């Protein structure tokens, strides 16, 4: 029979904070000649898969394909990545689901090979050992969840406005729109990891007539557009279930050379459920990770009933020439909308600060933690609308900058504050903060002086945007467990000291901070019995209206 050539593109999003770079296209050639079904590799690394007509008919009749059908041994020793990639390539061609073999343990070595998932996949109780000790390409994902739909350019749109309700475009269906103005820099980072910022960018969903989903609105004014594209959204959900993954950690030098040997989700409308990820072999050094589950350039993704593992924290020399601890993640989300983490937990202690916080994100909208027990929620380069509910957050707590509504409810926070507005991006939240029905255990019960909202803003650095504190803060039914505290403790503060140098009107901000207008307090109690104060630096917040309501 005539050979069918399939070219699969690994869609990998570059992002500054977590260090991922572009991967190379993945080629798979599938033929159906007489003879046996076999998988081989050409001299140029191309995966060649021959499926006998008899086997092809059998697989299609069964309605599912297994990794063993394509030669996977599943013995935990033989490298099975070629067989795994071949299985998915055949399944994608014929629209068949994939199921891992019961009782198998698949070893995946350091070869540069990515399996492309475009159909429902059941990893079941199978084990997967991902060995990162000798890797050909640290940026090549092990699995990429992709789409048959392709992005296309929107040539006629030259500008956009914040909260614009419609774009002038006729589309084949609902699309994810990504827009960039490379002539404007934002998120110009301050501190030990300082940088020159990122190009102005936004991501939003429109229907086929161009109407914007205002639950995730356009958040910037684009006076000029250097790139704008539309990616059609898959209507049919894709489901990935099960799997017991173990990463054997890399032994590379401790510097910002991120490893992305992961499951990269680059398709909208995806559910990942029942997955487990563990890490072995971490030593006193190693390169950081960009997220085992790495979500990017997509919308409507849910990670559910999943067990993850925090990575050991390593240090290097940062951009300012001084030692810094490197962010390293098991979860990451970048340029993604409507991302939910439901009933997720981690294998190591969420209060053990030798492990880095588990999530990092950039340029996202509508992120949710629900019934999660994790060491950190974090939004680096902005999130528009975030909700943490029914959850417990560990030693790194809630770190965020962004806009819209930041809602924390029915949760226990064991970090240094309830919410830390990240100083390296201007401690900015343009919108509202609501803390409701929560328990705050400052620094996991260590004797510290507690502040509910922390951050720092000198007013001397240009972040590329005006910086705001939440316009209105509502704190309702909050219990502060500050029973253990320093001898000189004066009681918890609403705000930390955001600028110790600004104690009177003689201090001038080059880039003025827009302060909170009002704080509404309802039923805030302390274990220490001490009253809630405004701040150690009351001058900074002298114009904030504090309302005590019943």
BELMONOR-V228620 format. One record per residue. N is the residue number from 1. RES is the residue in one small letter. PSI is psi in degrees with one decimal (none if undefined). OMEGA is omega in whole degrees, 0 to 359 (999 if undefined). BURIAL is + if it has 16 or more other C-alpha atoms within 10 Angstrom, else -. Layout:
N:RES:PSI:OMEGA:BURIAL + N:RES:PSI:OMEGA:BURIAL
This chain:
1:x:158.1:182:- + 2:x:137.2:179:- + 3:x:143.6:177:- + 4:x:124.3:181:- + 5:x:124.9:177:- + 6:x:131.1:175:- + 7:x:118.6:181:- + 8:x:130.9:178:+ + 9:x:127.4:177:+ + 10:x:110.3:183:+ + 11:x:103.5:182:+ + 12:x:125.9:186:+ + 13:x:125.1:175:+ + 14:x:138.0:175:- + 15:x:140.7:192:+ + 16:x:-43.3:190:- + 17:x:-41.4:186:+ + 18:x:-2.3:164:+ + 19:x:13.7:182:+ + 20:x:146.0:179:+ + 21:x:172.2:185:+ + 22:x:138.1:173:- + 23:x:171.4:180:+ + 24:x:156.4:178:+ + 25:x:144.4:180:- + 26:x:124.7:182:+ + 27:x:134.9:175:+ + 28:x:129.1:176:+ + 29:x:120.6:179:+ + 30:x:126.8:175:+ + 31:x:164.6:177:+ + 32:x:75.6:179:+ + 33:x:158.2:173:- + 34:x:154.0:184:- + 35:x:-161.2:184:- + 36:x:157.8:174:- + 37:x:126.4:181:+ + 38:x:159.1:181:- + 39:x:133.0:178:+ + 40:x:173.0:181:- + 41:x:131.8:178:- + 42:x:174.8:181:- + 43:x:-29.7:180:- + 44:x:12.5:177:- + 45:x:2.3:180:- + 46:x:135.5:179:- + 47:x:124.7:181:+ + 48:x:123.1:186:+ + 49:x:119.3:173:+ + 50:x:126.6:179:+ + 51:x:116.8:181:+ + 52:x:147.4:179:+ + 53:x:-36.7:180:+ + 54:x:-45.9:180:- + 55:x:-39.0:179:- + 56:x:-44.1:178:+ + 57:x:-39.8:180:- + 58:x:-44.3:181:- + 59:x:-42.7:181:+ + 60:x:-36.3:178:- + 61:x:-35.4:179:- + 62:x:-25.3:178:- + 63:x:10.8:180:- + 64:x:150.7:175:+ + 65:x:147.4:179:+ + 66:x:156.3:179:+ + 67:x:-32.9:179:+ + 68:x:-24.7:177:+ + 69:x:-24.4:183:+ + 70:x:21.2:169:+ + 71:x:4.2:178:+ + 72:x:133.0:181:+ + 73:x:-38.7:179:+ + 74:x:27.1:182:+ + 75:x:3.2:179:- + 76:x:2.1:183:- + 77:x:-44.7:180:- + 78:x:135.3:181:- + 79:x:116.9:186:+ + 80:x:7.6:189:+ + 81:x:-37.0:180:+ + 82:x:-42.5:179:+ + 83:x:-39.4:179:+ + 84:x:-46.4:180:+ + 85:x:-39.0:179:+ + 86:x:-41.5:179:+ + 87:x:-47.8:181:+ + 88:x:-35.7:179:+ + 89:x:-44.7:178:+ + 90:x:-44.1:180:+ + 91:x:-41.7:180:+ + 92:x:-40.8:181:+ + 93:x:-36.2:186:- + 94:x:5.7:178:- + 95:x:35.1:183:+ + 96:x:144.6:173:+ + 97:x:159.7:179:+ + 98:x:138.2:176:+ + 99:x:128.0:175:+ + 100:x:152.9:181:+ + 101:x:133.8:179:+ + 102:x:133.2:176:- + 103:x:-2.8:182:- + 104:x:152.2:169:+ + 105:x:114.1:185:+ + 106:x:123.9:176:+ + 107:x:132.7:179:+ + 108:x:109.4:182:+ + 109:x:-159.3:188:+ + 110:x:7.4:179:+ + 111:x:144.8:177:+ + 112:x:95.7:179:+ + 113:x:128.9:180:+ + 114:x:128.0:175:+ + 115:x:125.8:183:+ + 116:x:120.7:181:+ + 117:x:119.2:175:+ + 118:x:3.1:178:+ + 119:x:163.5:179:+ + 120:x:138.0:184:+ + 121:x:127.5:178:+ + 122:x:102.8:177:+ + 123:x:-15.7:177:+ + 124:x:-138.3:179:+ + 125:x:9.6:181:+ + 126:x:150.3:176:+ + 127:x:149.7:176:+ + 128:x:118.7:177:+ + 129:x:115.1:180:+ + 130:x:108.8:187:+ + 131:x:109.9:183:+ + 132:x:14.2:184:+ + 133:x:-28.0:176:- + 134:x:99.7:188:- + 135:x:132.1:178:+ + 136:x:-42.0:181:- + 137:x:105.0:183:+ + 138:x:-14.3:181:+ + 139:x:-3.1:181:+ + 140:x:113.6:178:+ + 141:x:153.0:175:+ + 142:x:-44.7:174:+ + 143:x:140.0:168:+ + 144:x:124.1:176:+ + 145:x:109.6:188:+ + 146:x:179.7:182:+ + 147:x:150.6:172:+ + 148:x:-17.3:181:- + 149:x:142.3:185:- + 150:x:143.9:176:- + 151:x:156.9:176:- + 152:x:156.8:183:- + 153:x:148.5:172:- + 154:x:97.7:190:+ + 155:x:-20.2:191:- + 156:x:-7.0:184:- + 157:x:119.0:186:- + 158:x:-11.4:179:- + 159:x:159.6:177:- + 160:x:155.4:178:+ + 161:x:147.3:175:- + 162:x:134.0:180:- + 163:x:17.4:174:- + 164:x:136.0:188:- + 165:x:-15.6:183:- + 166:x:143.9:173:+ + 167:x:154.0:183:+ + 168:x:82.7:181:- + 169:x:142.9:173:+ + 170:x:123.2:192:- + 171:x:159.0:181:+ + 172:x:-15.6:181:- + 173:x:-168.7:177:+ + 174:x:136.7:183:+ + 175:x:151.9:172:+ + 176:x:120.2:183:+ + 177:x:128.1:176:+ + 178:x:126.8:185:+ + 179:x:144.3:182:+ + 180:x:140.6:167:+ + 181:x:100.2:184:+ + 182:x:-9.9:181:- + 183:x:-3.7:177:- + 184:x:130.0:178:+ + 185:x:133.1:177:+ + 186:x:173.4:182:+ + 187:x:47.2:178:+ + 188:x:103.3:195:+ + 189:x:142.4:180:+ + 190:x:143.3:173:+ + 191:x:-157.0:187:- + 192:x:-24.2:176:+ + 193:x:35.9:184:+ + 194:x:149.9:176:- + 195:x:-179.1:183:- + 196:x:12.3:174:- + 197:x:178.1:179:+ + 198:x:151.7:176:+ + 199:x:141.6:178:+ + 200:x:129.4:183:+ + 201:x:156.8:176:+ + 202:x:160.2:180:+ + 203:x:134.4:183:+ + 204:x:165.2:182:+ + 205:x:138.0:174:+ + 206:x:157.3:173:+ + 207:x:-176.2:187:+ + 208:x:-18.5:177:- + 209:x:-0.8:179:- + 210:x:6.3:180:+ + 211:x:128.2:184:+ + 212:x:135.7:172:+ + 213:x:107.5:187:- + 214:x:-1.7:170:- + 215:x:-16.9:175:- + 216:x:71.2:190:+ + 217:x:165.8:170:+ + 218:x:129.1:188:+ + 219:x:-5.2:180:+ + 220:x:154.7:168:- + 221:x:124.7:177:- + 222:x:97.8:177:+ + 223:x:-21.6:179:- + 224:x:148.4:179:- + 225:x:124.5:177:+ + 226:x:-18.1:177:- + 227:x:134.0:174:+ + 228:x:130.3:182:+ + 229:x:158.3:178:+ + 230:x:131.9:176:+ + 231:x:112.4:179:+ + 232:x:142.9:183:+ + 233:x:126.8:177:+ + 234:x:128.4:180:+ + 235:x:-34.4:182:- + 236:x:127.6:177:- + 237:x:147.1:174:- + 238:x:132.1:186:+ + 239:x:132.6:175:+ + 240:x:123.1:185:+ + 241:x:149.7:172:+ + 242:x:-163.3:180:+ + 243:x:130.3:177:+ + 244:x:94.3:187:+ + 245:x:138.0:175:+ + 246:x:122.9:174:+ + 247:x:125.0:169:+ + 248:x:111.3:194:+ + 249:x:149.7:177:+ + 250:x:159.3:178:+ + 251:x:24.7:185:+ + 252:x:169.0:176:- + 253:x:144.5:181:- + 254:x:90.0:175:+ + 255:x:174.6:188:+ + 256:x:59.7:172:+ + 257:x:83.1:188:+ + 258:x:139.9:173:+ + 259:x:132.8:181:+ + 260:x:47.4:177:+ + 261:x:88.4:199:+ + 262:x:-172.2:167:+ + 263:x:107.9:181:+ + 264:x:121.5:180:+ + 265:x:112.9:182:+ + 266:x:28.7:179:+ + 267:x:143.1:178:+ + 268:x:157.2:175:+ + 269:x:62.8:184:+ + 270:x:138.2:172:+ + 271:x:125.4:171:+ + 272:x:122.8:185:+ + 273:x:135.9:172:+ + 274:x:16.2:179:+ + 275:x:149.3:174:+ + 276:x:138.9:177:+ + 277:x:126.7:178:+ + 278:x:164.5:183:+ + 279:x:135.1:176:+ + 280:x:156.4:169:- + 281:x:15.3:176:- + 282:x:134.8:181:- + 283:x:-151.0:183:- + 284:x:3.9:176:- + 285:x:163.4:179:+ + 286:x:157.8:176:+ + 287:x:151.9:182:+ + 288:x:169.2:181:+ + 289:x:145.3:182:+ + 290:x:18.2:177:+ + 291:x:117.8:177:+ + 292:x:-42.4:167:+ + 293:x:112.4:188:+ + 294:x:108.3:187:+ + 295:x:127.7:181:+ + 296:x:148.2:176:+ + 297:x:49.6:182:+ + 298:x:176.2:181:+ + 299:x:158.3:176:+ + 300:x:63.6:178:+ + 301:x:131.6:178:+ + 302:x:129.0:173:+ + 303:x:117.4:192:+ + 304:x:143.3:175:+ + 305:x:47.0:187:+ + 306:x:140.7:181:+ + 307:x:127.4:184:+ + 308:x:-179.9:181:+ + 309:x:131.5:174:+ + 310:x:146.8:180:+ + 311:x:148.2:177:+ + 312:x:141.9:182:+ + 313:x:128.9:176:+ + 314:x:159.6:182:+ + 315:x:155.5:175:+ + 316:x:-173.2:175:+ + 317:x:123.2:184:+ + 318:x:-175.9:184:+ + 319:x:-24.1:180:- + 320:x:4.4:178:- + 321:x:15.1:180:- + 322:x:157.6:181:- + 323:x:139.0:176:- + 324:x:151.5:170:- + 325:x:139.8:185:+ + 326:x:133.1:172:+ + 327:x:135.0:180:+ + 328:x:132.8:199:+ + 329:x:151.0:169:+ + 330:x:-19.8:175:+ + 331:x:136.1:171:+ + 332:x:150.6:179:+ + 333:x:130.9:185:+ + 334:x:128.1:184:+ + 335:x:60.7:183:+ + 336:x:147.3:183:+ + 337:x:145.2:174:+ + 338:x:61.9:182:+ + 339:x:123.8:184:+ + 340:x:134.2:172:+ + 341:x:114.2:188:+ + 342:x:124.1:178:+ + 343:x:50.1:177:+ + 344:x:147.6:181:+ + 345:x:178.6:179:+ + 346:x:156.9:187:+ + 347:x:-29.2:181:- + 348:x:166.0:186:- + 349:x:123.3:182:+ + 350:x:-11.8:180:+ + 351:x:8.9:179:+ + 352:x:108.4:186:- + 353:x:5.8:170:- + 354:x:-9.7:176:- + 355:x:136.1:182:+ + 356:x:155.5:177:+ + 357:x:145.8:200:+ + 358:x:-22.8:183:+ + 359:x:140.5:166:+ + 360:x:145.0:180:+ + 361:x:157.0:177:+ + 362:x:142.4:170:+ + 363:x:41.9:181:+ + 364:x:164.7:176:+ + 365:x:143.3:175:+ + 366:x:66.3:176:+ + 367:x:143.0:185:+ + 368:x:132.5:160:+ + 369:x:127.5:176:+ + 370:x:121.8:183:+ + 371:x:45.8:178:+ + 372:x:147.5:172:+ + 373:x:96.7:188:+ + 374:x:158.3:186:+ + 375:x:-21.5:184:+ + 376:x:146.4:160:+ + 377:x:134.4:184:+ + 378:x:132.2:173:+ + 379:x:108.4:181:+ + 380:x:-78.9:184:+ + 381:x:52.5:167:+ + 382:x:135.5:168:+ + 383:x:138.2:174:+ + 384:x:106.8:181:+ + 385:x:120.6:178:+ + 386:x:142.6:180:+ + 387:x:128.6:171:+ + 388:x:116.1:181:+ + 389:x:149.0:175:+ + 390:x:35.6:189:+ + 391:x:166.3:173:+ + 392:x:125.0:180:+ + 393:x:137.4:185:+ + 394:x:-145.0:196:+ + 395:x:-23.1:180:+ + 396:x:-4.3:168:+ + 397:x:-144.2:181:+ + 398:x:117.1:178:+ + 399:x:126.8:184:+ + 400:x:148.9:158:+ + 401:x:158.3:179:+ + 402:x:-142.6:187:+ + 403:x:170.0:179:+ + 404:x:-142.0:182:+ + 405:x:125.6:170:+ + 406:x:109.6:185:+ + 407:x:125.1:177:+ + 408:x:115.5:183:+ + 409:x:148.4:178:+ + 410:x:41.3:185:+ + 411:x:161.0:174:+ + 412:x:127.2:182:+ + 413:x:122.6:185:+ + 414:x:20.0:178:+ + 415:x:-168.5:182:+ + 416:x:-20.7:175:+ + 417:x:170.0:175:+ + 418:x:-47.0:177:+ + 419:x:128.0:173:+ + 420:x:117.2:175:+ + 421:x:111.2:193:+ + 422:x:118.1:181:+ + 423:x:-30.1:184:+ + 424:x:-14.4:175:+ + 425:x:23.5:170:+ + 426:x:10.7:179:+ + 427:x:48.5:187:+ + 428:x:133.6:169:+ + 429:x:106.9:183:+ + 430:x:86.3:183:+ + 431:x:-137.4:189:+ + 432:x:145.9:175:+ + 433:x:127.7:177:+ + 434:x:123.7:175:+ + 435:x:117.7:190:+ + 436:x:131.0:174:+ + 437:x:52.0:185:+ + 438:x:163.5:171:+ + 439:x:130.6:178:+ + 440:x:118.7:177:+ + 441:x:93.0:187:+ + 442:x:126.0:178:+ + 443:x:41.7:177:+ + 444:x:32.2:175:+ + 445:x:6.2:177:+ + 446:x:156.2:180:- + 447:x:93.4:181:- + 448:x:163.3:172:+ + 449:x:116.7:191:+ + 450:x:143.0:169:+ + 451:x:136.9:183:+ + 452:x:-39.0:183:+ + 453:x:118.7:183:+ + 454:x:163.6:179:+ + 455:x:-178.4:177:+ + 456:x:137.3:179:+ + 457:x:112.4:183:+ + 458:x:-23.6:185:+ + 459:x:7.8:183:+ + 460:x:-3.5:185:- + 461:x:136.4:177:+ + 462:x:111.3:180:+ + 463:x:-5.8:181:+ + 464:x:4.7:178:+ + 465:x:160.7:173:- + 466:x:137.0:181:- + 467:x:137.8:184:+ + 468:x:148.2:159:+ + 469:x:159.8:178:+ + 470:x:129.4:184:+ + 471:x:-41.5:177:+ + 472:x:136.5:178:+ + 473:x:124.9:177:+ + 474:x:122.8:180:+ + 475:x:115.4:188:+ + 476:x:129.5:178:+ + 477:x:58.7:178:+ + 478:x:128.0:175:+ + 479:x:121.2:180:+ + 480:x:113.6:182:+ + 481:x:80.2:181:+ + 482:x:35.7:182:+ + 483:x:-37.1:175:+ + 484:x:121.4:185:+ + 485:x:164.0:179:+ + 486:x:160.0:181:- + 487:x:-32.6:182:- + 488:x:18.2:185:- + 489:x:128.7:180:- + 490:x:2.6:183:+ + 491:x:160.9:182:+ + 492:x:150.1:178:+ + 493:x:149.5:173:+ + 494:x:-48.5:183:+ + 495:x:138.8:168:+ + 496:x:175.1:177:+ + 497:x:95.3:186:+ + 498:x:-21.8:179:+ + 499:x:92.2:182:- + 500:x:-22.2:181:- + 501:x:-14.9:184:- + 502:x:85.2:183:+ + 503:x:-5.2:175:- + 504:x:179.5:188:- + 505:x:-4.8:179:- + 506:x:-19.4:180:- + 507:x:129.5:182:- + 508:x:125.4:175:- + 509:x:125.1:173:- + 510:x:-33.5:180:- + 511:x:88.7:189:+ + 512:x:142.8:178:- + 513:x:131.0:178:+ + 514:x:109.9:188:- + 515:x:164.1:174:+ + 516:x:139.5:178:+ + 517:x:-43.4:182:- + 518:x:149.3:174:+ + 519:x:126.6:180:+ + 520:x:123.0:182:- + 521:x:130.1:176:+ + 522:x:115.6:174:- + 523:x:62.1:173:- + 524:x:120.6:183:+ + 525:x:157.5:181:+ + 526:x:144.2:175:+ + 527:x:-29.2:180:- + 528:x:-18.8:185:+ + 529:x:-1.3:180:- + 530:x:146.2:185:- + 531:x:154.3:176:- + 532:x:130.1:180:+ + 533:x:168.7:177:- + 534:x:-54.9:183:+ + 535:x:161.2:169:+ + 536:x:-17.5:178:+ + 537:x:78.9:186:+ + 538:x:-22.9:180:+ + 539:x:-40.3:182:- + 540:x:-30.7:188:+ + 541:x:25.5:184:+ + 542:x:-24.5:182:- + 543:x:2.6:179:- + 544:x:129.5:178:+ + 545:x:120.7:178:- + 546:x:118.4:182:+ + 547:x:121.5:176:- + 548:x:116.4:182:- + 549:x:153.2:179:- + 550:x:none:999:-
